[in-house]
Each structure stands twice: as structure tokens, then as C-alpha cells.
């Protein structure tokens, strides 16, 4: 077997849900799933000003969700290099009560619109998932039950993409015995006020990146201390933990800031909120969450009064790996792709048993080969599966997927060559030569569709 030579890359680990762990899923199925553009939406209810509550809908959409067009010659643009633009509009409607999808039966409360334009310098940027458009809309509401609908209109569409109905409760924050948890990207203390930026990835936190947690404590609570806990959830479960506590911290009420309520920051198109500091009012704590130390999984965050078992606030957080290799979306596909570096007997052993058994053996396999075992990042594993994706994207032909071609398998084993040379012998098929530090490989074209077979080594 060829020696596997892998480069260093800082990336996260496998995360598999129970639905993903079903057999019968193919790599192509996962490609189709991963090709879907992302849009993230999150809702937050906090005490507002003047006795009302502040409802916030924040959202983020990848550039490849937006229909970019070329900039017109007479159109103003942010720079001379800008070539493309896309406009998006989000409408938010809030109704009193719950309609179960029949909006016309509800009493309308408020309607608001957000609009913004994205600019891109290259076509590749218009397909990007690292670039995004984001925003937030807020509404001040009285206590009660509400329904909210969001409609996304992209670049003048006649009808926008409509979200499902989301119902939510606005409590009386002055007497409620429950708290609120909000994920923050950052916070800034400006003497008399605090400006917070929402993380804005829906129910997700970016794997490998720390974030902050805003904790709104009950106003009338007599408890002086609370236990903040982050637990790992079982695969596929929304509530059952696997028994492991990843982070635990005691928080004290006397460390809280107090405010008379939250409001939207002056930058209304971005997910920023602000609150003024007071001597009394609603108690707020902001603490750091060391997410970079956690595995790529799903977590349950809870805040529980000291000495009690019932939390006053809880939420589920998913780990989001933006550029996760396609194979790692499914444990069975990930195991099957090991066929390029393990023998048939070992592969059969790894495929036996339940989904949890297969996942455990898969994790153990890569844990034994982790070049940095003191961190959650497994550079070797991630590089291996990124190479499979590269092989698929660059060497696939009508006859076979790229990772099954000779060039694809060589790339998986040895990575990018130092240089490539293509020759066109008279009366013979095209040849491509890959030069590595310790070997030179010769490929010969077998068709006119970019399919090359390995014919020699020197």
C-alpha cells in the first residue's frame, strides 16, 4: 500500500445525527445536500423599554443563496473592482395568537421590512459560503402569545420564500421565574451602556470558535448563585445528554449588570442590540464559552439555581462546521471512504454493529492517528477527507467519480504534486506527469473527457 502523506490543516471533527447515520446514503446524496445554500434564522425575546418586550428576528444568508447580476454601467458601486450585486428583502409579519398557517385568521400586530445589497468583485465570490448578507428586525410587544412569519424576496421576485409559522410567548419579565440565553459573537462595555452583537447562526455555533453567552436572570429570584453547564447531547437527540459535561461554571447574581431593557442598536441592518446600565432592573450576565475546546457535536446549555435540579433557562446549540468535508456528513460514507488506506478486513470490522458502534470505531481509528491529541482538531482526518472532495470535484468523468479514478486516488494518497506537466506525443494519447519529491507518476488519457490512467512511475 502507498504511504499516506498528509498536510497540516486546522479543522474540526465528525458530527453525525441519527438520521445521517442510516445506511444506504451515498456520497452523491451528501454532495446534493451540501450544495444547498444556507440561511440561518434565530428569534429572541428580551425585556424592552417602557414595559414592553423586544422581539428580534436575526438572519444570515450565504452569497450562493442570492441571485447576483452584473453591475450596470450607470450604477453606483462601492469600488471600481466590484462586478456583481444582489439585492435581498426580508418582510416580517407578527400576529396575535397562533394560526397554524392561516395568516388571514389572525389579528395583525406589526409588519416591517429589511433590505440590503451585496457586492462581489468576482464570479467565484458570488458562489461563496464564507461571504454572507445578514440583518435583524425588531418589534416592541406586549405580554401574550404571538406568531411570526418571515418572507425572503431575492432581487425583485414576485413572491418571496415564506418561512413556516413560528409561535412565541412574551412573558411578564418582571414576575417570570424563567431566564433567557442568547448566543453572542461579542460585547462591548461603553461605560453607561453595553452593545452586544448576536452570533447570528440560528441555533448554531461555529466549531472551533469561542463565543459569549448572555444570561438574563429572573428579576424576583432569591437565588444568589447558579450553575452554568454545557453537556453533549446523544446523536439525534434534542434533550438526552450522553453523560459528559464539557464545561461547568458557577455564576453569581452579584456579578450581574442591571438594565431597564434592551433596544436595537442604531445600525438597524445588523444584529446588534444595546442596553443601558442601571442600579436596578433586569439582571444580565455575559460570560465566555470555550467552544474551541468542544467536539463537533450538539450541546445542551442550562442555567440552574445552586442546590436545585430544574433549570431556569436552557437551549440547544449545534456545532456548525462551514467547510466540512462531504463524507463526514454520514458515518457510513466516511467509513467506506477509508478503503483507500485500510485493508478489506479492517474495513469490514468497522462497518459492523449499530450506528453508535460504527461511529465509536471510526472515532477511535482517527484518534489513534491524531497529530495533536490535546486538541479537538484532527488535522490528519480532515485533510484526508478534504482530499476526497478535491478528487471528486476535479477528476470526476462520466464513467466514474473522481475518487475512484487513478489520478483521484493518487491525489488522496500523496496530495498536490510539486508540479504537473502535460505532453502531446505524436500519434499517442495525451500524457500528464505528476512530479513529487520522491517519485514521478505518468498518466495517459483514456478518453476525451479528462479521464487518465496511471501507466508508469519513475
LOMIDO-75459 format. One record per residue (C-alpha): residue in one letter; x, y, z. Coordinates in steps of 0.1 Angstrom, whole numbers, padded with zeros to 4 digits, always signed. Layout:
AXYZ/...
END
This chain:
X+0000+0000+0000/X+0012+0035-0008/X+0024+0056+0021/X-0001+0083+0031/X+0014+0118+0031/X-0009+0144+0046/X-0005+0182+0052/X-0014+0201+0083/X-0048+0218+0084/X-0067+0231+0114/X-0102+0218+0111/X-0128+0201+0133/X-0141+0166+0139/X-0170+0145+0128/X-0206+0153+0138/X-0233+0127+0129/X-0270+0128+0136/X-0291+0097+0139/X-0308+0105+0106/X-0274+0108+0090/X-0262+0076+0104/X-0287+0055+0084/X-0272+0030+0059/X-0279+0034+0022/X-0267+0071+0019/X-0242+0076-0009/X-0215+0102-0014/X-0236+0117-0042/X-0266+0121-0018/X-0243+0141+0005/X-0230+0162-0023/X-0265+0172-0032/X-0272+0180+0005/X-0241+0200+0010/X-0247+0220-0022/X-0279+0236-0007/X-0273+0272+0002/X-0276+0281+0039/X-0299+0306+0055/X-0299+0310+0093/X-0327+0325+0113/X-0330+0330+0151/X-0356+0346+0173/X-0350+0362+0207/X-0373+0378+0232/X-0359+0401+0258/X-0373+0428+0281/X-0376+0461+0261/X-0382+0496+0272/X-0414+0512+0286/X-0427+0480+0300/X-0428+0462+0266/X-0407+0433+0253/X-0382+0434+0225/X-0387+0407+0199/X-0357+0403+0175/X-0356+0382+0143/X-0320+0379+0131/X-0309+0362+0099/X-0278+0354+0078/X-0277+0341+0042/X-0248+0327+0022/X-0239+0346-0010/X-0247+0315-0031/X-0283+0318-0020/X-0286+0352-0037/X-0291+0358-0074/X-0262+0381-0084/X-0263+0402-0115/X-0236+0422-0133/X-0234+0459-0122/X-0249+0482-0148/X-0226+0509-0163/X-0247+0537-0148/X-0250+0521-0114/X-0231+0533-0083/X-0209+0507-0067/X-0186+0506-0037/X-0154+0502-0057/X-0141+0500-0093/X-0134+0463-0088/X-0170+0455-0080/X-0186+0435-0108/X-0217+0419-0093/X-0246+0428-0070/X-0276+0412-0054/X-0305+0427-0035/X-0325+0409-0008/X-0356+0420+0011/X-0369+0403+0042/X-0405+0410+0053/X-0416+0402+0089/X-0452+0400+0100/X-0463+0395+0136/X-0498+0384+0146/X-0515+0380+0179/X-0521+0343+0188/X-0514+0312+0167/X-0529+0305+0133/X-0514+0271+0124/X-0505+0285+0090/X-0537+0305+0083/X-0524+0341+0085/X-0557+0357+0075/X-0574+0344+0106/X-0551+0363+0129/X-0550+0398+0142/X-0520+0417+0127/X-0498+0434+0151/X-0469+0448+0131/X-0451+0445+0098/X-0416+0456+0090/X-0392+0453+0061/X-0354+0450+0059/X-0335+0454+0026/X-0298+0454+0017/X-0275+0449-0013/X-0245+0426-0015/X-0215+0434-0038/X-0189+0410-0052/X-0158+0415-0072/X-0156+0381-0089/X-0180+0354-0100/X-0164+0330-0075/X-0173+0353-0047/X-0210+0352-0057/X-0209+0314-0050/X-0192+0318-0017/X-0204+0304+0016/X-0178+0324+0037/X-0193+0356+0025/X-0228+0364+0036/X-0256+0390+0039/X-0271+0394+0074/X-0296+0416+0092/X-0321+0419+0120/X-0356+0433+0126/X-0371+0441+0160/X-0406+0448+0173/X-0418+0460+0207/X-0446+0438+0220/X-0470+0435+0250/X-0473+0403+0271/X-0490+0375+0252/X-0488+0347+0225/X-0477+0357+0190/X-0470+0342+0156/X-0443+0355+0132/X-0437+0349+0095/X-0406+0359+0075/X-0407+0363+0037/X-0375+0365+0018/X-0376+0383-0015/X-0345+0380-0036/X-0338+0406-0063/X-0374+0416-0072/X-0391+0382-0072/X-0428+0383-0075/X-0432+0360-0045/X-0407+0355-0017/X-0397+0324+0000/X-0420+0321+0030/X-0410+0307+0064/X-0431+0284+0085/X-0451+0300+0112/X-0432+0304+0144/X-0451+0309+0177/X-0436+0325+0207/X-0446+0337+0241/X-0438+0372+0256/X-0438+0368+0293/X-0441+0394+0321/X-0403+0396+0327/X-0408+0414+0360/X-0425+0384+0375/X-0413+0355+0354/X-0393+0327+0371/X-0375+0318+0338/X-0344+0332+0323/X-0332+0337+0287/X-0300+0326+0270/X-0286+0343+0239/X-0255+0335+0218/X-0233+0365+0212/X-0204+0370+0189/X-0191+0399+0210/X-0200+0425+0236/X-0186+0460+0242/X-0189+0478+0275/X-0192+0515+0268/X-0193+0530+0304/X-0230+0536+0307/X-0242+0510+0282/X-0233+0477+0267/X-0235+0469+0229/X-0239+0432+0220/X-0236+0416+0186/X-0257+0384+0182/X-0238+0354+0169/X-0265+0351+0142/X-0261+0315+0130/X-0295+0304+0141/X-0292+0275+0167/X-0256+0270+0157/X-0221+0280+0170/X-0191+0278+0147/X-0170+0248+0155/X-0135+0257+0168/X-0146+0293+0177/X-0154+0306+0211/X-0185+0327+0217/X-0202+0346+0245/X-0234+0337+0263/X-0258+0364+0275/X-0278+0352+0305/X-0309+0371+0316/X-0317+0360+0352/X-0352+0362+0367/X-0358+0395+0383/X-0375+0384+0415/X-0354+0353+0421/X-0340+0348+0456/X-0311+0327+0444/X-0276+0342+0447/X-0257+0317+0426/X-0264+0295+0396/X-0246+0266+0378/X-0239+0271+0341/X-0234+0237+0323/X-0226+0226+0288/X-0234+0190+0281/X-0230+0169+0250/X-0262+0155+0235/X-0267+0120+0222/X-0266+0117+0184/X-0300+0125+0171/X-0315+0136+0204/X-0328+0171+0212/X-0327+0166+0250/X-0309+0135+0261/X-0273+0140+0271/X-0246+0114+0267/X-0235+0119+0303/X-0205+0141+0296/X-0202+0176+0309/X-0179+0197+0287/X-0180+0229+0307/X-0193+0240+0341/X-0191+0273+0358/X-0207+0290+0388/X-0222+0324+0382/X-0231+0348+0409/X-0260+0372+0409/X-0239+0399+0425/X-0218+0399+0393/X-0247+0408+0371/X-0253+0441+0354/X-0287+0457+0356/X-0308+0473+0329/X-0342+0487+0323/X-0345+0470+0289/X-0329+0463+0255/X-0332+0481+0223/X-0319+0478+0187/X-0287+0495+0180/X-0286+0525+0156/X-0271+0502+0130/X-0305+0487+0122/X-0294+0464+0094/X-0271+0444+0115/X-0279+0421+0145/X-0267+0445+0173/X-0286+0452+0205/X-0278+0477+0233/X-0288+0481+0269/X-0282+0509+0294/X-0267+0500+0328/X-0288+0509+0358/X-0286+0504+0396/X-0316+0480+0395/X-0338+0463+0370/X-0333+0432+0349/X-0301+0413+0359/X-0278+0404+0330/X-0246+0383+0329/X-0223+0379+0300/X-0198+0350+0301/X-0173+0333+0277/X-0180+0299+0264/X-0148+0280+0254/X-0164+0264+0223/X-0130+0258+0207/X-0124+0231+0233/X-0156+0212+0224/X-0161+0184+0199/X-0181+0189+0168/X-0214+0178+0182/X-0247+0191+0197/X-0249+0206+0231/X-0274+0214+0258/X-0268+0247+0277/X-0285+0250+0311/X-0285+0276+0339/X-0297+0261+0372/X-0300+0277+0407/X-0275+0263+0431/X-0288+0233+0450/X-0318+0227+0426/X-0323+0204+0397/X-0347+0224+0375/X-0330+0249+0352/X-0343+0284+0349/X-0330+0286+0313/X-0319+0261+0287/X-0312+0259+0249/X-0297+0235+0224/X-0267+0246+0203/X-0255+0228+0172/X-0218+0228+0161/X-0216+0242+0126/X-0185+0233+0105/X-0188+0256+0075/X-0165+0237+0051/X-0170+0202+0065/X-0158+0175+0041/X-0188+0159+0024/X-0180+0124+0036/X-0182+0134+0073/X-0219+0142+0070/X-0225+0104+0072/X-0206+0079+0093/X-0211+0050+0069/X-0199+0070+0039/X-0169+0082+0060/X-0160+0047+0069/X-0164+0034+0033/X-0140+0061+0021/X-0113+0046+0043/X-0110+0019+0017/X-0081+0038+0001/X-0059+0035+0032/X-0071+0003+0051/X-0074-0033+0040/X-0107-0051+0034/X-0107-0070+0067/X-0104-0038+0088/X-0130-0021+0067/X-0155-0049+0073/X-0148-0048+0111/X-0155-0010+0112/X-0188-0015+0093/X-0203-0040+0118/X-0228-0032+0145/X-0251-0004+0153/X-0246+0032+0142/X-0232+0041+0176/X-0207+0012+0173/X-0196+0023+0139/X-0192+0059+0150/X-0172+0048+0180/X-0148+0027+0160/X-0145+0055+0134/X-0136+0080+0161/X-0111+0056+0177/X-0094+0050+0143/X-0087+0086+0138/X-0080+0094+0174/X-0050+0069+0172/X-0037+0090+0143/X-0044+0125+0156/X-0012+0146+0153/X-0025+0169+0180/X-0043+0147+0206/X-0045+0175+0232/X-0069+0195+0209/X-0103+0187+0194/X-0089+0193+0159/X-0078+0162+0140/X-0057+0177+0111/X-0049+0143+0096/X-0085+0132+0093/X-0098+0165+0080/X-0071+0167+0053/X-0078+0131+0042/X-0115+0138+0036/X-0108+0172+0020/X-0087+0154-0005/X-0115+0130-0013/X-0137+0161-0020/X-0110+0176-0042/X-0106+0143-0061/X-0144+0142-0067/X-0146+0179-0079/X-0116+0178-0101/X-0113+0142-0116/X-0149+0131-0120/X-0158+0119-0155/X-0190+0104-0170/X-0175+0070-0163/X-0166+0073-0126/X-0165+0096-0096/X-0131+0113-0092/X-0120+0095-0060/X-0122+0062-0079/X-0100+0074-0108/X-0063+0068-0108/X-0055+0104-0105/X-0080+0109-0078/X-0066+0080-0057/X-0030+0092-0062/X-0041+0127-0050/X-0058+0112-0019/X-0026+0093-0010/X+0000+0119-0019/X-0017+0153-0022/X-0009+0180-0046/X+0022+0173-0067/X+0051+0197-0068/X+0043+0203-0105/X+0023+0189-0133/X+0034+0186-0169/X+0012+0177-0199/X+0027+0163-0231/X+0011+0155-0265/X+0031+0127-0281/X+0026+0123-0319/X+0001+0095-0327/X-0004+0087-0290/X-0028+0098-0262/X-0021+0128-0241/X+0001+0123-0211/X+0002+0140-0178/X+0032+0138-0155/X+0029+0145-0117/X+0062+0152-0100/X+0066+0146-0063/X+0098+0149-0042/X+0103+0111-0041/X+0086+0099-0073/X+0073+0109-0107/X+0040+0094-0119/X+0029+0092-0155/X-0008+0092-0166/X-0023+0086-0200/X-0056+0099-0213/X-0082+0072-0220/X-0109+0094-0234/X-0116+0130-0243/X-0133+0137-0210/X-0103+0141-0188/X-0100+0105-0176/X-0064+0095-0171/X-0050+0061-0161/X-0017+0055-0143/X+0008+0039-0167/X+0041+0042-0150/X+0064+0056-0123/X+0099+0067-0123/
END
